[in-house]
Amino acid sequence: MANTKISALSASTTPLAGTEVLPIVQSSTTKKTAVSTIKDYILGLANTFTANQTIQTTSSTASKITIVSDLDGASDFQSAVEVRRTTVAGGALMQSVRNGAVGGVGWMVKVTATNAAEVSGTYTNTFKFDEIGNLIPQTAAKGINFTANTPASGMTSQLLNWYEEGTWTPNQGGGLTVIGAFSSTGKYTRNGRTLTVSGTVTGATSVAVAAAGIITTNLPFTVGTAGHGNVTNAALTSFAAIICTSTNVTSAGAIAATGTLTFSATYFV
């Protein structure tokens, strides 16, 4: 570097090339360094964060901030968090947080304008938390996987992917003898593949069922593996076993005329 007064120096080009040399003072000694070296140092400071440090930024447009972390000190920078603002339908902004391996898929939480959150992989909505705290699978047959548990030798699945409860209206099966107007009620609960049903069938005057007679033919879900239960008369003095096959409920034994028949059974879909 030639000895020249600063006032005598010519103007530099804009932008700088990065190869220019500048004087600096280091350990009480004047030394030279390249503009590119100072640039790299400043960028390093801007992208290095210490533990427990709060990083705050604002943006009114779509943008993202990526934080790469090296929490084990092995200089492998194995994890990353990405905070992103994305424009969605209607021009609204949605904030998302993605967490995972550097360069990997990871998972993401999206926070929408309705304060609902979605958890997803590969940026495809898989689960959603609604605004009142419910976890909602967004794809059929997805659920909670319990493969971390050690299964019994006969295990065929550890995925809980269905829960449902509701009402159904049993129709009049061919095995019923109904005097007066027919009416019925029913409830069901499905937990995974297990379905529990209950119901009543009533005749305004009386109702009876023959041995091997069909009580109803419209179970809420088609039977995959036959289930069993029981049916009783209104006085709870006469019982018979029932079997669920296809969409039918069949009584093994006969029950004489009574005001109401009540039945319940469990089967697998």
C-alpha positions, 0 to 999 in steps of 0.5 A: 500500500503506497503512503498517500494522504486520504484526501489525495486518494481517488474515488473507488468504483461502486459497487466495490469489487471486494479485492480492495485493500483497507488499513485496519488496526489490530493489536495496536499495529496497522495492517492491511485487509481486503474488503471481502474479508471485512464483508465475510466478518460482518456477515458472520456476525449477523448470522451467528447467535448465542444461546438464549438470544432473542431474534426479532424482525418485522415484515409486512410482506412475504419473507422468510428467516432461516436459523441454522443451529449447531447445538452439539458443538460438532460444527455439523449444523445438523438442524434448522428452523425456518420462519416464513410469511407466505401470502395465501388466498385472499391476499392474507399472510400466513406465518409458518415455522419449519423445523428439521435437519439441514436440507431435509424435509422436517416438519412445519407448523403453520399459523393462519389468520384464524389462529389455527395451526397445521403440522405437516411434512414436505409442506403438505398438510397432514395434521391440523390443530383447529382454533379450539385445540382439536388435532385433525388428520387431513388425509384419510387413514392417517392417525396416531402410530404406536409403533414405539410400543412393543407389540404382541406376536399377532400384531397386524397394525399399531395405527389408530386412524378412526374415531366416530360416534353417532346415531342410526335407525335400525330398519325392520328385519325379516325375522321380526313380527311387529304388531302396530307401528314399527319404530326404532332407535340406535347408537354406535361408537367406532374406535379404530376397527372396533364398532359397538352398536346398540338399538331398540326395535318396538311395535306399538302393540308388540314385537317378537323375533324368531330363532335365527331371525334377522332383527335389522339389516342396516348396521352403520358400518359393514361387518369385516369380522363377525361380532356378537352380542345379545338381545332382550325383551322389555321385561329383561326376562328373556335373552338371546345371543345375536351375531353381526354379519354383513350389515345384518343383526341376527338373533340366535334364539326366539323371543316372544312378543314384547313391547320392545327388543333391546340389543347390543353387539361389538364387531370389527369393520 
